[in-house]
Amino acid sequence: MRLRLLCTSTGLVLCLVVPCYAQEEPLQPPDRIFGVLPNFTTVEDSRVVPPITTGATFRMAASNSFDPYVFPFVGVVAAVAQAENQDKSWGQGGAGYGRRFAAALADNSIGSFFTTAVAPTLFHQDPRYFQLSEGGIWQRARYAASRSVITRSRSGQRQFNYSEISGNAAAAVISNVYYPSAGRSLSDTLTRWGTQVMWDTLSNELKEFWPDIRRKIHKQ
């Protein structure tokens, strides 16, 4: 994986050049939380953990960013921003909604690629969520929340989650490129960073308990 700067008529663009791997392990079978939200990064049986590769992390990031069900979710986020008139300079109406939708989609995609692929590659970490699956509800809930700051290296060692924290920080800084000037303050950037970490933490809670919910649904 290499980073390359390209000069265009509109300025400098940071591009990711991703190597192609001819033989890599496939992603886990498609799974969706409540049949909707993509859930391609959860490892339910941590006793059998296949090694992760750089190519696999980029494929997971792409699946989480461009899955068809992501777009309705982004649409809801944009609608909330429209209702609250966030970034007032974008205005209202269809044009304003379109700008907010594009920004929300960019936020989600850039954040996904940086936390799932780019940063894990740089720090040699495993971006997958490893379900605890045992213990009481509160114990598992605390474990799920802690995964935003604790993760595994690719060799299986317990580490600070540099990928989550720095990946979302980088995404928040990059977002200043397409947000209006009034939304580029340090406070706004930190808010976007914190919001994304919060969403990822809530996502971990869903990933922890979804297999239990799914089994109960299937038994019914």
Secondary structure as UniProt FT lines:
FT   STRAND          2..8
FT   TURN            9..10
FT   STRAND          11..17
FT   STRAND          32..33
FT   TURN            34..36
FT   STRAND          37..38
FT   STRAND          42..43
FT   TURN            46..47
FT   HELIX           54..66
FT   TURN            68..69
FT   HELIX           70..83
FT   TURN            84..85
FT   HELIX           88..90
FT   HELIX           93..113
FT   HELIX           114..118
FT   HELIX           119..123
FT   STRAND          125..126
FT   STRAND          129..130
FT   HELIX           137..146
FT   TURN            147..149
FT   STRAND          150..153
FT   TURN            154..155
FT   STRAND          158..160
FT   HELIX           162..174
FT   HELIX           175..177
FT   HELIX           181..183
FT   HELIX           186..219
//
